[in-house]
């Protein structure tokens, strides 16, 4: 590569036949490698030991309440969009033991404080999920420059996250419910994302660039070459085409402003008639962070164990206190979720809570589309008064 190019501008090319070298190097460095695999009719991310485990030759169809996989004649690795899960569940597990204590006389003594943070390397992380990781970093107390921790109780998330390695893949075939371009989170990995290596898949291999010292050290151990002009031009064309073929769109500023004024909008009644309050949208969302804790006692061993597990603001019990739930109907719960995600999230974290991955649309059993709901409310020119209550913001 030319010496006049900065590291951020440099590109490398990894032949497709050498993807196995990448996986082997990561395993040799002690990483548990997580990558997209085809399992039970979906693309999910699971531990792998070789490149052959990665889903290949498959594409997806996504729409409101609809997800299907089919064989793809192009026989590429990353022709599908995001599946129902992402890296979040590895950093913030759906169910996690926090600690175990035992009775010692008249007091409790600590036995264990959760599991040891693992060392993960993720292959195939999409730009929208990188943006979601940055959101979760703020939630769980990692500074934007990763230099400090602002939350001393989230050591598992922080340590797992900071010792992980993120190998992203640019999206060249967005799904039918994707709108990352509207949210400025994709389809291409940019300097605004936190990543170690970013790749664009072409027919013969991957155009690669680095985003960290760890990524550069990995590149130096792989059989890469300099990409030719045709390969760089094809990469650019594929990314331009991806931006032009988003399945959905959303004006984030318009949605934020409109939803801030729409506490009593009649549209909430209409969507409540369709919403099942199942919580699917929150379970597949890569930025949702609500949780609850449960304690279990074992009288035989005199031990008490506390677990944390994901919770959803769509459930009736989520806001239950001694006087009952503060959001006791589907209307109020859906309103809370959508307004928090697209509007009041800015007040907490300085950004939208939505990264445009489209999962909530795809995996909603009745196909409720948050981009449609936000657009309908935003089109109402009678919205003039700003309403806000503390119950409308997750804590």
MOLIN-V127841 format. One record per backbone hydrogen bond with DSSP energy under -1.0 kcal/mol. NH is the residue of the N-H (numbers start at 0). CO is the residue of the C=O. Records with the same first field share a line. If there is no record, write none. Layout:
NH=CO, CO
This chain:
4=1
9=5
11=207
12=224
13=205
15=203
17=14
18=15
21=17
22=18
23=19
24=20
25=21
26=22
27=23
28=24
29=26
30=25
31=118
33=120
34=45
36=43
38=41
41=38
43=36
45=34
47=32
52=49
53=50
54=35
56=75
58=69
60=67
62=65
64=360
65=62
67=60
69=58
71=56
74=71
88=85
89=86
90=86
91=87
95=307
97=305
98=305
99=111
100=303
101=108
102=301
103=106
106=103
108=101
110=99
111=99
120=31
121=164
122=33
123=166
124=166
129=125
130=126
131=127
132=128
133=129
134=130
135=131
136=132
137=133
138=134
139=135
141=136
142=147
145=142
149=140
153=150
157=153
158=154
159=155
160=156
161=157
162=158
163=160
164=119
166=121
167=196
168=124
169=198
170=186
177=174
178=355
182=178
184=179
192=189
195=165
196=165
197=208
198=167
199=206
201=204
205=13
206=199
207=11
208=197
210=195
215=211
216=212
217=213
218=214
219=215
220=217
221=218
223=221
224=12
231=227
232=228
233=229
234=230
235=231
236=232
237=233
238=234
239=235
240=236
241=237
242=238
243=239
244=241
247=177
254=250
255=251
256=252
257=253
258=254
259=255
260=257
264=261
267=264
269=265
270=266
271=267
272=268
273=270
274=270
282=278
283=279
291=308
293=306
295=304
297=302
301=297
302=297
303=100
304=295
305=98
306=293
307=95
308=291
309=93
310=289
314=311
319=316
320=323
323=320
325=318
332=328
333=329
334=330
335=331
336=332
337=333
338=334
339=335
340=336
341=337
342=338
343=338
344=339
345=342
348=344
349=345
352=340
361=357
362=358
366=363
372=368
373=369
374=370
375=371
376=372
377=373
378=374
379=376
382=379
386=259
391=388
392=389
